[in-house]
Every structure is written in structure tokens, then in C-alpha cells.
Amino acid sequence: MADLRQGEPEKEAVNAAIGKSRKLAARVPRLILEARRVASTVIHGLHGRRRAGAGENFWQYRRFVNGEPSHNVDWRRSARDDHLYVREREWEASHSIWIWVDRSPSMDFNSHLTEWSKLDRALVVSFALAEVLVQGGERVGIPELMRPTSNRNVIEKMAQVMLHDSSERLSLPPNFAPAPFSEVLLVSDLWSPIAEFRRIIGQLAANGARGHVVQVVDPAEESFPYSGRVEFVESEGLGSITAGRAELWRAEYQALVANHRAALRAEAEHFGWTFTIHRTDRGPTELLFAIHGRMGAGDHVIKSRQPALSGSDVRA
């Protein structure tokens, strides 16, 4: 009997995971349709992945930088004025983009201030971005779940591997080894400890991958619109706490959120990664444009000189 009782918690955890997977499966068709709608909006007007690199098609002229080989100079263009210019070609070789969506219990939160849960919005943005990238000739993968692929049905493939994933729902991606010059997109509410965040992105950046971090938040997690007696239940099993007058906690709570976010941004910028905040009461299109525009940007710039891209003002 002891063995049977010992297995009960594990059985309950498995049943809970199955229940959540079924609920997500019921929402997936709607999420896929929304992702395709958003992707079509972004694809309209885009002309591939406009990045400097080894290709045949002309992209743009840029100013010559001291220290570059002189044979890079386009002397015909430079003769028109007092500056030296380099003729850049558009990058034509596909590379891999790894997308990690936080599917931990905290991502299921959905307040009365928005119709979207954090998880649903994160999946829509990730599916739509994958569609846009594959249309542009890139390959998209999910760490430990899906190898990089350029399959035109990439959204369905992503949805299927997520639905059939029986592993623990982690807030941060596992430590994997992306190839140098590949890119990693991390979409999460990022309520994990700063030390864990630093460790993960440090390991990924050490392999030469560039990264983009999107913090998805419910508007209630920023404004703390609570008053009176309120019980707050931690979504990942760490217990609950009751506030007699919740409104008295607002200022301290907002200060803690601001400090945590500042630490996240500092860690991301330290490794040359971009950082963006997205609220679920705003549409996903602007966010998608911002992420797509940053991917592949600055490939020819030395990392130590790369300007930090603060995405905290992007309220898509």
C-alpha cells in the first residue's frame, strides 16, 4: 500500500497535465486562425529578411567605417559627395531561429482587464512570427521539441509538438546549444528569479546566439487594480496570502515589479539581447513588427559596440 500511496501525487500531476493539454487543444484552432491573421498583416509589405550579408541582390549603401578594408568602398557612389560609402548586399542564406514559449502555470493568468491569457497571446505571437520567418526563407525550431524547419505548415507542427509534450512546463528554456549566429526568442512572463534568468541567457549567449526577450504581462500585473480583502493564490503551488486592504499594497508591489523589470532589462542588455514588454490588452501586430525588425539586425557590428535595444517602450 505504501507504494500505491507514494505514486498518487505523481498520478495527480499527470492527470492535471493531461487536463491542461486538453484545454489548450480546444483553444488551438482559434489561436492558429488568429496567428495566421496577424502573420498576413505583417507579411504584407515585407520583402524577406532585409539583412546585410553574402548575397547577390543590392540592399543599401552605408557609410564607410574606419578600420574596414578599403576594397569595400564603392568609389562610384562615394564620388557623388564628400563621404565614403560601402555597397551592401542582402543576406540570402537562411539560419535558425529558436522560439521558446513559457507554458508554465503562471502563463494561464487572465484578469478581467483583457480577453487574452498570457499563454494564448504568447502562442499567437510565436506562431505568427514562425509563419513570417518561414515565408521569408528562415528555419524555426523549438528547443528539445522541434528541430529547425522551413516547412510551410510550421504553425501546425509547433502546435502538435507542444500539445504532445509531456515534460514539465518550465518557465525558462532548457540549456541547449544553438549554433553560432542563430537567434533565440524567449516569450515569458519572466517572474522567475533573476539569477535563473541570468544563468540561462548567459549559457545561450556563450554559444554565440543572439537573443530577444519578450515579457508578456497581464495589465492587472502592472496596475494592481485590487482593493479590500483579497486572497492572492500563487499559480505554481507556492501557497496563498490574504490582504485585508489590498490597495495599501499597490505602491510597494509596483516598486517591486519595476525593480524586477529593470534587473531583467539590465541582464538582457549585458549579453547584447533585446528586451520588450508586451501587455495582453494591446494587439500583437506592433510587437510582431518590432521583433521581426530586430532579428538579424546588426550582424556586421562587433558585439561590444552593439547598441542596446530597449524594447520596454514597445506596447504592442
Secondary structure, DSSP 8 states (H G I E B T S, - for coil): -HHHHHHHHHHHHHHHHHHHHHHHHHHHHHHHHHHHHHHHHHHTT--S---BSS-SSEEEEEE--TTS-GGGB-HHHHTTSSS-EEEEEB--S--EEEEEE--SGGGG---TT-S--HHHHHHHHHHHHHHHHHHTT-EEEETTTEEEE--TTHHHHHHHHHHT--S---SS-------TT-EEEEEE---S-HHHHHHHHHHHHHTT-EEEEEEEE-HHHHH----SSEEEE-TTSS-EEEESSGGGGHHHHHHHHHHHHHHHHHHHHHTT-EEEEEETTS-SHHHHHHHHHHTTTTTTS-GGG----EETT---
